[in-house]
Amino acid sequence: MIEIYVCMGSACYLKGSSDIVEILNHMIKKYELKAKVKLKGSFCLGPCNQGVVIKVGDKFFKKMNTENTIKIFKEEIYPYIVEIEESDENE
């Protein structure tokens, strides 16, 4: 199972991390990933000045907001999830 962590630390929370969680939940359902992906809240992921921060596998996505989350999910996060799945299947 692939875990997506959304920073819920103070800085990210103030920048709207709870809204990002709602958007990601919607995208996970839309792309039928519920059986493959687990969405989790996390304490600070590090780069507070670049929040909201999301971590998928070993990759960080920074400066997430309600305006760019869907686009970044479609163009970067979803392809990365597919890449992780394919590498896991080939092991």
NORSULJO-V382376 format. One record per backbone hydrogen bond with DSSP energy under -0.5 kcal/mol. CO is the residue of the C=O (numbers start at 1). NH is the residue of the N-H. Records with the same first field share a line. If there is no record, write none. Layout:
CO->NH, NH
This chain:
2->38
3->5, 57
4->40
5->7, 55
6->42
9->13
10->14
11->15
12->17
13->16
16->19, 20
17->21
18->22
19->23
20->24
21->25
22->26
23->27
24->28
25->29
26->30
27->31
28->33
29->32
33->36, 37
36->2
38->4
40->6
42->8
46->48
47->50
48->51
50->63
52->64
53->7
54->61
55->5
56->59
59->56
61->54
65->69
68->72
69->73
70->74
71->75
72->76, 77
73->78
76->80
77->81
78->82
79->83
80->84
81->85
82->86
83->87
84->88
85->89
86->90
88->91
